[in-house]
Amino acid sequence: MADSKPLSIIALILGIIGLFIFWWLGIIAIVLGAIGNAKEGKNGMAIAGIVLGIIDVVCVWLILPFILIMLGLSMI
């Protein structure tokens, strides 16, 4: 039977969902991925969850100013 790593799996799933729907799930994916990496041993799913979480957060902070500027300009 395969060794299950629930924190790593959850981090990966939240990182993927965060890319498309809720960006704040990226923060949770980073935290769970780091905990899973420490407790369950280094594995690809935990690292992928951390990376996807970082991409979620960085993309939002790069795109958010442009959205706010466009909303501000449309109010004029």
C-alpha positions, 0 to 999 in steps of 0.5 A: 500500500502506498504511503499517504501524505495528506498535508502534501496532497492538500497543499497541491490541490489548494495550489492548483485551485488557487491558480484558477479560483481563490488566490488566498488558497495559495497562502494556505498551500504554502503553509501546508506544503511547508508543514508537510515537507517538514513532517512527511519528508521531502516530496514532490507534492509538498514542493509543488504545493509551495511553488503553486502557492507562491505563484498564486500570491505573486500573480495576484500582487502583480495583477491587482494594481492594474485592476485597481487602476482600471476600476479607478479610471472607469469611475471618472 
